[in-house]
Amino acid sequence: MDASTVKTLLQNHLLECEFNVQGEGNHYDIEAIGEVFDGLRPVQRQQLVYAALKDQIGDGSIHAVNIRTYTQAQWQAQA
């Protein structure tokens, strides 16, 4: 699995989000940006991202992910 495959899986699950994915093998860093995260607690935000990767995590193709989530306003404020 590579970063572009992980990004495609995420984009297919969370259509209204933008993603930056880095990593290789079975370890990935994911930045997810979208209004879908507005009003959600951090754990709820991560659960949305994990849901897109549950099959790959389950079969071991993805072992570790570092997830950072942002609304558009949060993304622009930290840039």
Residue pairs with C-beta under 8 A, 6 or more apart in sequence:
1 25
1 26
1 56
1 61
1 62
2 24
3 21
3 22
3 23
3 24
3 28
4 21
6 21
6 23
6 28
6 30
6 53
6 56
6 62
7 19
7 21
9 52
9 53
9 56
10 17
10 19
10 21
10 30
10 32
10 49
10 52
10 53
11 17
11 19
12 52
13 51
13 52
14 32
14 34
14 36
14 48
14 49
14 52
16 34
16 35
16 36
17 32
17 33
17 34
17 36
18 32
18 33
18 34
19 30
19 31
19 32
19 33
20 30
20 31
20 33
21 28
21 29
21 30
21 31
22 28
22 29
23 29
26 60
26 61
26 62
26 63
26 64
27 63
27 64
27 65
28 62
28 64
28 65
28 66
29 65
29 66
29 68
30 49
30 65
30 66
30 67
30 68
31 68
31 69
31 70
32 45
32 48
32 49
32 67
32 68
32 69
32 70
33 69
33 70
33 71
33 72
33 75
34 71
34 72
35 71
35 72
36 48
37 45
37 48
37 69
37 70
37 71
38 71
40 48
42 69
45 67
45 69
46 67
46 69
48 69
49 65
49 67
49 69
50 57
50 65
50 67
53 62
53 65
56 62
57 63
57 65
70 78
